[in-house]
Structure formats: structure tokens, C-alpha cells
Amino acid sequence: MSAPADIDHLTFEHGALTFSAQAMGEGPVVLCLHGFPDNAGSFRYQLPAIANAGYRVIALTLRGYEPGSLPEDGDYTMETIATDILSVIDSLNEGPVHLVGHDWGAAVAYVVAAAAPERLRSLTAMAVPHAGRFAREGLRIPKQLRLSWYMGFFNLPWISDWVVSRRNYHFIRKLWRDWSPGWHPEPDVLDSVIDTLSQPGVRTAALGYYRAALSLKALRVSAADACYPVPVPTLALTGERDGCIASDVFEQLMVQDDFPEGLTICRISAAGHFLHQEQPEVANQKIIEWLQTIDRREVPPI
């Protein structure tokens, strides 16, 4: 998948780890976080559109998705990954940013927003609802438990690593088909994702997110702690055909009381889990209008 000629390639450091990023445009910062199984190329349609709207948009490669960001201690808890994101925000030295997350990127973004709301202008979360509520309540919904079968499977070390990679990552290709039924991405998109997962240590790191999320410590979180407030204006986007987290489950777990600064939920038609890639024009319009609405709120009256 070739990158646009005007894309900037950035590097950030957090302790011993280094993180690559793709960036375009000038203006207020919009920081984008990808999910699984994916990479920073997930936002290839968002970078030019958001940049053209007057923003500096940055798609970051998350912890473990490249050899330089593999931690020696194998820590892939959301709380630790959130510290990576806050370090990047500090490195930018641009003040509060707009945060956009898809899938695991959304899960981490909720934690960032809860921990440091003053560092964010807004939050846009795609495909994954409030991470605490999903872990506590989502997997108790029979329909969602069936859809989330792979999460338990990924907690079988070695076996799941082997199954995921065999037959040229047939498992990953099937996930994309199941999660976004009827969508046929360009071949080089999936090839890029497979190339990412094929780097030394990356496949195990990506599965490590699920192993951390279903650890005994994570599962012992109380109901009160799981339903933590996210005090940042939030736009939540779900695809009506999502085969990973059903859109009605997504909407059920996005509770207004959890978002004291406001919550707007939009369901994108004719889209599944990778909604921002499947319906980029619709998703871009929703995101840009949201960013501009938030920025207008912050302009003091004359």
C-alpha cells in the first residue's frame, strides 16, 4: 500500500520504546489510534480528509505493533498503553488534542480520557464501546459472547499464535470477512496488516492485548471501577453490520451517565467493524463535523 507523497513520517519515544507515526496537515492535532488486526494504515482515508479540513492529523502505531515498541516485560494492559499515548501528547507540545480510536485504539482512548481529560479536546471512538462496561457487561450478553469467542481463544498461548499465522494468516483474513461482511478491501490493505503481524514478536504482542484484558486481575475489577466516567466530549461511531461488536450492543453499553461532558452516538449504515475504511466519506464527514463543533465551542465570544 503506497503512502501519499506529502505524508510525514514521525518517531516518538517513551522510555526504551519507539513508536512510528504517519502525519499530514497543519493545525490542531488529531491523534488516531488503530486496533486489531490492523496498523496505522487504517487511517489512510482519514489523514488527507482531516488534514484538508485544517488539522494536523497523526496516525500512531501502537505498542507492540513494530519491533521498536515491544516491551521487555510484555505489558499490554490498557493503563500502560495509555501512558504511551500521554507521552506522545506531551512530546507534541501542542496542548490538548483530539483523540480518535478504532477497536483497541478506542478502548485505550477511553482510558486516556478518563485518566487525563485535560489533555484532550474531544474523543471519537469507533467500533468498541466503553471499555470497562464491555469487559464487565458486554461479555454477559449471549449474542455478544458468541461474537467474542476469539477473545478466549487468543488466551491459549502458542496454540492461538500458530493458528493465527498458519496458511498465510488465513485466520486474520477470515476475521476481516466476518467482522465486515460484504466488504472487500483492496488486496494490499490486508497484505499490509499481515506484513505488520509477521514482524518479529508482533503477532504475540497483538494477542497480548487480549491476554491482558482477560487476566485474573482485569476480571476482578469491581462494577463501580469498570463503569468509570469519561469526562471528555465523545462521538461514538458503530457500523450497523459489525460482526465483532454488534451495533445494538455497542449502543447499549454507551451510557450517557458515563460521559458527563456529552455523548453523541451515530450508527453508520452499510458498514461493519472497519467502518472508517468501508464508508470513509460518511465517517470523515461525521468526524470532521464533530471536530469543528468542538473547536467552535472553545472559541471565546467576541
Beta strands, then each sheet from edge to edge (+ up, - down):
strand 1: 8-14
strand 2: 17-24
strand 3: 29-33
strand 4: 56-60
strand 5: 97-102
strand 6: 120-126
strand 7: 234-239
strand 8: 263-268
sheet 1: 1+ 2- 4+ 3+ 5+ 6+ 7+ 8+
end
